[in-house]
Amino acid sequence: MWKCPKCGRSFEKTDQPHYCGKPSTIDEYIEGQDEALRPRLKEVRQIIKEAIPQAQEKISWSMPTYWKGKNLIHFAASKKHLGIYPGGEATTVFAEELKAYDTSKGTIRIPWKEPLPRDLIGKIALWCYETYQS
């Protein structure tokens, strides 16, 4: 067992990535990530903000979230990839354009070493806004 010296939580794996407390803003979320990942997270945030400026930013399910009457799209840092979570229908609608990425129902995984598909992320965010907003 390994115990985090900052928050005191115990984990099976030594130095297991985790949050020491829950972030309350997207800025806190990004600042809580590894320094090397922060520019990519800021970039994805900017892409989504530009695509759907009417959506409110918040933290939901401990992830950066864009909301307009309901959750529209989330993103999050994982060890090997950037996760984008537009909901199950979006990954079906954009299946052809997402062939290069690992996807599952409602999840898009973009490896950290791959360039961000800026236009596609913006297009998916806008689709989520137009489709899911109440």
N, C-alpha and C positions, 0 to 999 in steps of 0.2 A: 504494500500500500504506500502511496505517496500523498503527502499532505501539502497543499498549497500554502506557502509561507505568507501570502497576502490575505487570503480569505479564510483559511483554515479548513476548507473542504478536502475530503479524502477521495482518492481515485486509485484504481487498480494500476494504471500506467504512470510511470514517472514523467513529470512535466506535461501531463495531459492538457491540451488546450481547453480553456473554459473561460467563462466570464466570472470575474470576482464581483458579484452583484449584477443587477440587471441595468442596462442602459435605459435612460429615460428620453434621450433624443438621438437623432441620427448622428449628430456630431460626436456624442459620447460613444456610440456604437463604433464609429470609424476609428476614433482615437484609442479604443480598447483593442484594436486589432494589431497584428504585427506591422511594424513600420513599413516593411516592403510592400504590403498589400494596400496600404492606405491610398496611394495615388489611384489605383484601379477602382477602389470603392468610391472615391470622390468622383471619378469619371463616370461611373455607372449612375451615380446619384444625379449628376448634371444632365446626362442623357435623358433620364426619366423626367426630371424637372422641366426640361425644355419641351419634351413631348406632351406632357400633361400638366401645364403650370397651374391649372385650376384645382388639382388634387392637393389635399393636405398631407404633409409629411408627419409621420408618427412612428412609434415603435409598437409592433403587434407581434405576438409570438416570439418576442425578443429579437425581432428582425426589423430593419428599415422597411417601412410600409408606406404606400401611397393609397389614400383613402378619399372617397367622395360618397358618403352615405353608406359605404361598406368598403372592405378591403379590396383593392384593385390589383395590386402587384407588390411583391416583396423581393428583396435581394439579401444575400448573406454570404459571408466568408466561410469557406470550409478549408480543410487542410490542403486538398489538391485542386480545388476549383472554386470559382465564383458561382453561386447558385442564384438563379432567377426563378421566381415562383409566380407565374401568371395565371395559374389555375389550369385544370385539366383540359378544358375546351380549347384553350389557346395553343397548347402543344399539338393538338390535333389539327387545328386550323392552319398552323404554320409548319406542319410536319415536313413539307418539301424543303422549306428554307432552313430547317433545323437539322437536316441530315448529317451535317458535319459535327454535330454535338451529341453528347450523351443526354438523352431525355427519358423521362418517365412521366406518367400522368401528372401534369401540373408543375413539372420541374425541368429546368434547363441547366446543364452543368457545362461551364466554360472553363477549360483548364487555364491556370494562371499564366502559362507561357504562350497561350494563343492570343492573337489580337482580338480586341472587343469588336463584335459585329454591331457597331454604333447604330447604323440605320435600322437594322433588324430589331434591336432592343427598343429603339424609339417607336418603331412601327407596332410592335407587340404591346408596348405600354399604351399607346393611343387606342389600339383595338380593345384593350382591357377597359379603358376609360369609357369608350363608346358602348361597349357591350354590357359591362357590369354595373355602371352607375345607376343609382336609384332615382 
